[in-house]
Amino acid sequence: MARYELVKRSVALITLTNPPVNALSSAVRHAIAKSMEHALNDPKVKAVVICGENGRFCGGADIREFAGPLRGPPLVPLLDAIEAGEKPVVAAIEGVALGGGFELALVCHYRIVHFKARLGLPEVTLGILPAAGGTQRLPRLIGIPAALELITTGRHISAQEALKLGIVDQVTEQNACELAVEFALRAVAKPLSSRRVSMLTTPCPPDLDALLEAVTMQVKRKARGVMAPLACIQAVRAAATMPYSKGIKRESELMATLFNSGQARALQYCFFAQRTAGKWTLPSGAQWNNSKPREIRSAAIIGLGTMGRGIVVSLARVGISVIAVESEKKLLETGKQMVIGMLERDAKRRGVSASLNLLKFTLSLQDLKDVDLVIEAVFEDMALKKRVFQELSKVCRPATLLCTNTSGLDVDALAGVTDRPHLVVGMHFFSPAHVMKLLEVVCGPRSSSETIATAMSLGKRMGKVSVAVGNCPGFVGNRMLKPYLDQATFLLEEGATPEQIDKALEDFGFAMGVFRMSDLAGLDVGWRVRKESGLIGPDVDPKNPPRRRQGRRYCPIPDMVCEQGRFGQKTGRGWYMYDKPGGTNAKPDPLIQNLLEMYRSRYGIQPRNISDQEIIERCLFALANEGFRILEDGIAARPEDIDVIYLFGYGFPRHGGGPMFYASMVGLERVLERLEHYHQAHPDVPHLEPSPLLKKLVACGSPPVQKWREHIKTMHSHL
Ligand SMILES: C/C=C(\C)C(=O)SCCNC(=O)CCNC(=O)[C@H](O)C(C)(C)COP(=O)(O)OP(=O)(O)OC[C@H]1O[C@@H](n2cnc3c(N)ncnc32)[C@H](O)[C@@H]1OP(=O)(O)O
């Protein structure tokens, strides 16, 4: 767990050896303590260097150990002892120094950093604070404003920024460890007192209270209801107002308020869920670590609408040559100008040059004959998509992968019209595709493991969080959205307003309430889908009661809003009104209020007061209930996959963990009881009927999310 060597006859070199990130597990802490004791007691040793194996200094505390009781030496006294020692200690930082790893570096008397290394205190993203002295030492070293920013955001910084901030002593392009040994030899005999960060006086701005207040407001605005950043601010205040010995106690008290909180558990769950999601697996046994992806050097995008443009940008900025295809000259020219503008702005922001030379724009599918992969992003119309896939089958070389960006249509039906169904896969991006991190990789029953591996790996290369899902209408994300949206509109019928429902969801932590989100996405998309699926229009059976379709409750209010030409932000009117078409400042619209009142009186609905609790329960339990059905159907392999989709694609708050984790936090028994209650009140809403898997899990004693898989016995799987 740590290797001890004597180098240059007088330097003790302690190398952390806990792959993959040299996390400070109990065994590593124990090994550091023993090595330091040895080094400090050995008269031959004049200085110490601490580094990490495999070019990674340290990724911080071992997060997996948080769930159990503390074992091994606690970190704070261990780090205090290193700092207090009478021999100079140099940290040789390569790769990462994060969390406890950064705090370890802060107790070393000198820090040498490789130019590619990243440093930071990301504890806040795990719902906790840097409680190994980080909140007390960093402000003493770099001042309150800079420390506050780093600690409350958890942002990673580059070696160059660390040097500029005064965190590190030297940045090098050489081997940091070798340089640190030389540095350590020169440090012998130099006084150490000024190098002990805990003994420094915190440089304190005169307007400390105003600064802390401003940061508090900022944090509350950005992360509504999140506890950890507020606790971080209080800990930093202690660094400004107390001696280290008292500040460290305050840090520990604040940590105690966070450590076992639901938010910390949810955020730590999210950390691992995100990594689990990349490890896709198929019932055939093919999986992430036994399927080789193809290398993709060139790609083509068909359709330069909003989605197509975002996908072109995402591909080009990771160095893939892209041919963009449109059907008309004018659309091609508009798309081209927009893509170029987006790439130029993106490159400027990242301080690199725009990769415009990788782009080609064409009206002819014939130009695609040599590309490695095509992503179709045309209108959401099955007949049109089928025509495109038939054509691609003819023009592309036999090995070209054919992908569709459909948000819910049958991927296998598209595969069926090609000459290579095994090379067809869904790549469902989220809008705007160059910004949103989520990618659903939709595995058709005939998609080969190599095809899936390639789509997953391409997603990763594009910086996406990719999740493999099965093929069914709406896949995972949009299939679950339906019951969630339905509940929101039923609540409108019953007496709520769009702004009340949105506020309840935003107070819960959603980035945007359901109606603001719908306005942003465009209301016409869902309207068209409802028309195509026969829910509205001439195909509706006239014998249907007005608020029922296909034997179940149906709310026509969204259709009525669309009939008025209110398609959301783009038209300046939707569930809200905006200053102008394309405006983003949503204001409640009295016309919507009138529409709701008229609607209720037309159907004799007596509006009632609806509590925020009912809004949250009906929307979120219906969402999770569909998630349980998706697991039963084998459309998602694990609850973690569903949660990652909702965290990255639908603005579910990370501190809630995602809909499935949230259900487990509330308690499956409680979720079941509430769903039964609401289903009894609304028997014509099948989505409120508790799913068999939920019932089964409750009957099995409500196991933790990570164990649900053991209870899912699918007869067949779509994955
Ligand atoms: C009090 C609290 C204190 C003192 C703390 O230190 S809290 C921990 C603070 N540290 C962090 O938050 C860092 C978390 N890790 C990362 O950000 C990244 O893993 C990384 C930047 C260190 C490396 O990124 P990357 O190269 O992309 O690799 P992965 O993220 O995929 O990670 C590889 C595997 O390592 C596991 N891992 C990573 N960090 C930790 C950790 N601190 N404790 C336990 N396990 C960790 C990660 O889950 C991956 O595991 P597998 O999926 O391969 O099983």
PDBQT file of the ligand as one rigid body, heavy atoms in Angstrom, charges set to zero:
ROOT
HETATM    1  C1  LIG A 801     -13.050  13.532   3.989  1.00  0.00    +0.000 C 
HETATM    2  C2  LIG A 801     -12.919  13.207   2.582  1.00  0.00    +0.000 C 
HETATM    3  C3  LIG A 801     -11.751  13.115   1.956  1.00  0.00    +0.000 C 
HETATM    4  C4  LIG A 801     -10.490  13.316   2.685  1.00  0.00    +0.000 C 
HETATM    5  C5  LIG A 801     -11.660  12.785   0.524  1.00  0.00    +0.000 C 
HETATM    6  O1  LIG A 801     -10.612  12.726  -0.011  1.00  0.00    +0.000 OA
HETATM    7  S1  LIG A 801     -13.090  12.462  -0.340  1.00  0.00    +0.000 SA
HETATM    8  C6  LIG A 801     -12.507  11.922  -1.935  1.00  0.00    +0.000 C 
HETATM    9  C7  LIG A 801     -12.080  13.070  -2.768  1.00  0.00    +0.000 C 
HETATM   10  N1  LIG A 801     -11.611  12.605  -4.017  1.00  0.00    +0.000 N 
HETATM   11  C8  LIG A 801     -12.384  12.601  -5.086  1.00  0.00    +0.000 C 
HETATM   12  O2  LIG A 801     -13.511  12.998  -5.063  1.00  0.00    +0.000 OA
HETATM   13  C9  LIG A 801     -11.757  12.070  -6.349  1.00  0.00    +0.000 C 
HETATM   14  C10 LIG A 801     -12.665  11.056  -6.975  1.00  0.00    +0.000 C 
HETATM   15  N2  LIG A 801     -12.077  10.484  -8.159  1.00  0.00    +0.000 N 
HETATM   16  C11 LIG A 801     -12.046  11.128  -9.341  1.00  0.00    +0.000 C 
HETATM   17  O3  LIG A 801     -12.430  12.262  -9.489  1.00  0.00    +0.000 OA
HETATM   18  C12 LIG A 801     -11.544  10.351 -10.521  1.00  0.00    +0.000 C 
HETATM   19  O4  LIG A 801     -11.703   8.999 -10.240  1.00  0.00    +0.000 OA
HETATM   20  C13 LIG A 801     -10.056  10.625 -10.841  1.00  0.00    +0.000 C 
HETATM   21  C14 LIG A 801      -9.902  12.040 -11.382  1.00  0.00    +0.000 C 
HETATM   22  C15 LIG A 801      -9.175  10.432  -9.612  1.00  0.00    +0.000 C 
HETATM   23  C16 LIG A 801      -9.584   9.601 -11.917  1.00  0.00    +0.000 C 
HETATM   24  O5  LIG A 801     -10.450   9.693 -13.045  1.00  0.00    +0.000 OA
HETATM   25  P1  LIG A 801     -10.393   8.585 -14.194  1.00  0.00    +0.000 P 
HETATM   26  O6  LIG A 801      -9.017   8.381 -14.629  1.00  0.00    +0.000 OA
HETATM   27  O7  LIG A 801     -11.405   9.000 -15.202  1.00  0.00    +0.000 OA
HETATM   28  O8  LIG A 801     -10.841   7.217 -13.516  1.00  0.00    +0.000 OA
HETATM   29  P2  LIG A 801     -12.225   6.824 -12.882  1.00  0.00    +0.000 P 
HETATM   30  O9  LIG A 801     -12.950   7.990 -12.374  1.00  0.00    +0.000 OA
HETATM   31  O10 LIG A 801     -12.941   5.921 -13.809  1.00  0.00    +0.000 OA
HETATM   32  O11 LIG A 801     -11.757   5.981 -11.593  1.00  0.00    +0.000 OA
HETATM   33  C17 LIG A 801     -11.088   4.741 -11.743  1.00  0.00    +0.000 C 
HETATM   34  C18 LIG A 801     -11.568   3.822 -10.650  1.00  0.00    +0.000 C 
HETATM   35  O12 LIG A 801     -11.147   4.347  -9.387  1.00  0.00    +0.000 OA
HETATM   36  C19 LIG A 801     -12.267   4.490  -8.527  1.00  0.00    +0.000 C 
HETATM   37  N3  LIG A 801     -12.009   5.661  -7.681  1.00  0.00    +0.000 N 
HETATM   38  C20 LIG A 801     -11.625   6.861  -8.079  1.00  0.00    +0.000 A 
HETATM   39  N4  LIG A 801     -11.444   7.669  -7.041  1.00  0.00    +0.000 NA
HETATM   40  C21 LIG A 801     -11.730   6.947  -5.947  1.00  0.00    +0.000 A 
HETATM   41  C22 LIG A 801     -11.725   7.232  -4.563  1.00  0.00    +0.000 A 
HETATM   42  N5  LIG A 801     -11.362   8.430  -4.074  1.00  0.00    +0.000 N 
HETATM   43  N6  LIG A 801     -12.080   6.257  -3.719  1.00  0.00    +0.000 NA
HETATM   44  C23 LIG A 801     -12.418   5.032  -4.178  1.00  0.00    +0.000 A 
HETATM   45  N7  LIG A 801     -12.445   4.687  -5.493  1.00  0.00    +0.000 NA
HETATM   46  C24 LIG A 801     -12.093   5.656  -6.350  1.00  0.00    +0.000 A 
HETATM   47  C25 LIG A 801     -13.435   4.676  -9.449  1.00  0.00    +0.000 C 
HETATM   48  O13 LIG A 801     -14.629   4.369  -8.831  1.00  0.00    +0.000 OA
HETATM   49  C26 LIG A 801     -13.082   3.727 -10.564  1.00  0.00    +0.000 C 
HETATM   50  O14 LIG A 801     -13.400   2.441 -10.061  1.00  0.00    +0.000 OA
HETATM   51  P3  LIG A 801     -13.903   1.302 -11.052  1.00  0.00    +0.000 P 
HETATM   52  O15 LIG A 801     -15.111   1.864 -11.740  1.00  0.00    +0.000 OA
HETATM   53  O16 LIG A 801     -12.776   1.052 -12.008  1.00  0.00    +0.000 OA
HETATM   54  O17 LIG A 801     -14.212   0.145 -10.170  1.00  0.00    +0.000 OA
ENDROOT
TORSDOF 0
